[in-house]
Amino acid sequence: MGFLQRLFFTVIAFSSITILAQSDDGIEAEIHSLLSKMTIEEKIGQTSLRGTSSRVDGSLSDELKSAVREGRIGAFLNVMNTDYVKELQKIAVEESPNKIPLLFGRDVIHGFKTIFPIPLGIAATWNKDVAKSGARISALEASSVGIRWTFAPMLDISRDARWGRIAESPGEDPFLASVLAKAYIEGFQGEDLKSSTSMAASIKHFIGYGAAIGGRDYNTVIIHNALLHNVYLPPFKTAIDAGALTLMTAFNEINGIPATGNKFLLKDLLRDELGFNGFIVSDWASVTEMIAHGYARDYEHAAELSIKSGMDMEMSTHAYENSIQKLMDKNLISEKELDFLVANILRVKLKMGLFEKPSFPSNEQNVFYKTEYLEAAKNAAIESFVLLKNEDVLPLSSNQTFAVIGPLADAPHEQLGTWTFDGDKEKTITPVDAFQNSSIDFMFAQGLTYSRDKSTELFEEAISAAENSDVILFFGGEESILSGEAHSRANIDLPGAQEELISKLAETGKPIVLVIMAGRPISIMNIIDKVDAVLMAWHPGTMGGPALFDVLAGISEPGGRLPVTWPKDGAQSPIYYNHKNTGRPADQFNYTNIDDIPIGAWQSSIGNRSHYLDLGYKPHFPFGYGLTYTDFEYSDISISSKSIQVNESVEISAKVKNIGSRKGREVVQLYVQDVVASITRPVKELKGFEIITLNPGEEKTIKFTINPKDLSFVTFNDERVLEPGKFNVWIGPNSSSGINSSFELK
Ligand code: NOJ
């Protein structure tokens, strides 16, 4: 292979085109005119995002009202009293010097009132329409109380199931995450930014937060430039191209510099290369946390570093508010630098039409939990469920009797998952509720009262229910508090005495269906052989119960495919399908399990390969995996040309046939491998997928087009290159199987 024909994409040229396309002369003129009228104090005010709004006695403080009146605050988060929203906004647009409207934000992550599955569950649907409609419904509900800004979507690529925030992520794959990113932006922001139901998205956390070493939240991140561009950046780029209005920095440092004061990330990469012209908000206190990072000396220095990096708005802490004037007096920052930040913030407010129509809570009634919203949430949950194992037990048959057991069977708060401040548990329908609403014969015996419960007190009752039923349905997993921010786990098994209870139930000889509700993949190595089916339900949200009922009963089929590799154990993390091959790739011929190593074995007799002696080298389930209630057969892979030029595209197709007896949904996946390159490339990369539904016996030809740009990658020198050589391709049901072919790029 030679590198003579490397094709260079000039990244800078691309970004300047984006800037031009996005610019709006009217808005820029308006910004200019406002800046010329604003005092320094007002400009500083725009950069301040206040985290609290009310005193405990329930009334707005005079201090806060005066601050808004004097233009000293630009935005609020978490003001949930609609009277306060009205009062503050009224003061801002009627009494403040330049009548600049406030922006009210909140973490509306996977639903406001109607709660959808956690983002990792939404990712498991692989369905952009599901992501988009969930985001739209969230915006419709939240904007009714005056919230026009959400701190979502989180676009952090996550390769470590121990990391608590994997629950909030789009999973491990840049291609799938990019598809979802676009859908989220379209959903949250809607078709018209000026509509009173449009909610500005904040793509977060820029960048690399998911790569925290060891999966420990907030931990150090080291990502080289090529990895950054090829893996972590694509979903952010897609979201920016889709018009994301705001972006949040990450808590972590990356390569030694905290993301919130990182000029390379926030100026060179984000503004110059990606052409982002919305505003950047810090994460909660991440400006002042640069002191603990060991990067800033004090608040003033922290503010200076962030401002110099072009970080526009500070969340919750007051370094900007208290330091900007001082920094200007010392000539450490200029008014021009301050104007840059303020212009970005005003641009978003102007684009959203807030000056003409400031956001106020609407007085509309019955905005929450509309029938169609609940239907959409139920459908999203159904499509998110991933069937991991099924030995002829699912779907259930209606003439059987059931023992419904487990800590998550009737836990309305827990099934909502992380980041659900506003969803009401009273509105949540659990599996037990759903069974009660049916004519199915079942007994409910919890066995354990919560997921970490270690008491065996209720075991007997559960075992007796099991003995008196045909099938055991065990709803286990993690409470919502066990995933999410600052909730990383080293062991990712079923907490408490769940494994013990499952083992006891298995002794009854009755078939067991294990339904897992959790914010991450769970290690089920110890119990998988004791159960007959495993269904991953993530934290499924408000309508989790009815969705699970329909899937278990066979009214619907589980639609999900894993958006992350499922490890055997936390100790196998980080683990991801698109890894590098190494010089000594593991395989079955060179692997000896720790228990099979002969005593006194010679040093190299057990295969010097990249594996663990005790956990092997394969995950429990691969990325993209998920069973259905039917079977699909892949055949006849065909490629339009075995050899293409750098300016040509190639078409790859395969036949997919439903060879089972039920109608079924399949996610047909396309993977590509660049076999030899100037920097090593992953063993496989997802480059396309298509969701199809086939009747029994029905066959369809699925065609994918690969364009040269899909084969390009970024090198250490920041160049996007396309290198000639051999490419392997697979079309299949997941990342570890499928039928393959190859072609040559000349
Ligand atoms: C901290 C989290 O990291 C971020 O994602 C969230 O949006 C903010 N807090 C605001 O709640």
Residues whose N, C-alpha, C, O or C-beta is under 5 A from the ligand:
A	BS01	NOJ	D107 F151 D283 W284
